Amino acid sequence: MGSGGRLAECGSAPTGNSIYNSSPAVANGVVYVGSYDNKLYAFKIQSGAQLWSAATGGGIYSSPAVANGVV
C-alpha cells in the first residue's frame, strides 16, 4: 500500500482486451487474470513477464481461483 492507506500500482502487463469486474488471483509468485479477449493469462509477479495464456472460448467476467496448482 502506498502512503496514506492508498494502493499503489506495482506494475502492468498487456492483455488483448479489458479486464472488468474481476480481481486477479495470486499464487506462488504468479498473477492469474482473465480478460474479455477470451483468454486467461499468467504473469510473473517480479518481472511482469507473461508465462502463458489460454483460450477460454468466451470472455472472462469473474475472478480466477487457484487451488492445488490448478487454475
Helices and strands as residue ranges (DSSP letters): G 3-5, E 25-27, E 30-34, E 39-44, E 50-55
